[in-house]
Amino acid sequence: MRIEFESVVTLWDARVESWFFATLPEELSAEIRELPAPTRGFGSLRVAARIGSTTWKTSIFFNGSAFVLPLKKQVRQEQSIEEGGIVAVDLDILDV
């Protein structure tokens, strides 16, 4: 399943190391939760993601209201992504 969305980049720094995320729209997240998919840790789904010319494989995680996509440091550096910026994401869900 391929999806596209835009998101404001958010920072979660509840640990020693900060994590940056793009959040999928709640409506889209609700649709994804209804898909038949294998049970994985933390309700995660494996994905292939692309922002600009950077592609990588990771997982999206459900945070209670929407899925979030972690943005690795390498991706943020290659695409000049900062907290509060807006990113356009292409996502292929691999677990369906």
C-alpha positions in Angstrom: 0.0 0.0 0.0 1.5 3.4 -1.1 0.5 6.6 0.6 1.6 10.2 0.5 1.2 12.8 3.2 2.7 16.1 4.6 3.6 16.6 8.2 5.2 19.1 10.5 8.4 17.6 12.0 8.1 17.1 15.8 10.7 16.4 18.4 10.3 13.9 21.2 13.1 14.3 23.7 11.9 12.2 26.6 15.2 10.3 26.6 18.8 11.2 26.5 18.7 11.0 22.7 16.1 13.1 20.9 13.8 11.6 18.3 12.2 13.4 15.4 8.9 12.3 13.8 6.6 12.9 10.9 3.0 12.2 12.0 0.5 10.6 9.6 -2.9 12.3 9.5 -5.4 10.7 12.0 -7.9 9.8 9.3 -5.2 8.0 7.3 -3.9 6.3 10.5 -7.4 5.0 11.2 -7.6 3.5 7.7 -4.2 1.8 8.2 -5.2 0.3 11.6 -8.0 -1.5 9.8 -5.7 -3.2 7.3 -4.9 -6.9 7.9 -1.3 -6.9 9.1 0.9 -9.1 11.2 1.2 -8.3 14.9 4.6 -6.6 15.5 6.1 -5.0 18.6 4.5 -1.7 19.7 1.9 -2.1 17.0 4.5 -1.2 14.4 4.3 -1.7 10.6 7.3 -2.1 8.4 7.6 0.6 5.7 9.8 2.0 2.9 9.9 5.8 3.2 11.0 8.5 0.9 11.5 12.2 1.5 13.0 14.1 -1.4 15.7 11.9 -2.9 16.3 10.0 0.3 14.8 6.5 0.8 15.1 4.2 3.8 13.3 1.2 5.5 12.0 1.6 9.0 8.7 1.1 10.9 5.8 3.4 11.7 4.4 3.2 15.3 0.9 4.0 16.6 1.1 6.6 19.4 -2.5 6.4 20.5 -4.1 8.7 18.0 -1.9 8.4 14.8 1.0 6.6 13.3 4.4 8.3 13.5 7.4 7.9 11.2 10.8 8.2 12.9 13.2 10.5 10.9 16.8 9.2 11.2 19.6 11.7 11.6 21.0 10.7 8.2 17.7 11.5 6.5 17.3 14.8 8.4 20.9 15.9 7.4 20.5 14.8 3.7 17.2 16.7 3.3 17.9 19.6 5.7 15.0 18.7 7.9 14.5 20.6 11.2 12.0 20.6 14.0 8.9 22.5 12.9 9.6 22.1 9.2 7.1 20.5 6.8 8.0 17.3 5.0 6.3 15.6 2.1 6.5 11.8 2.6 6.0 8.9 0.3 5.4 5.7 2.2 5.0 2.0 1.1 3.6 -0.1 3.9 5.3 -3.5 3.6 3.3 -5.5 6.1 0.0 -5.7 4.2 
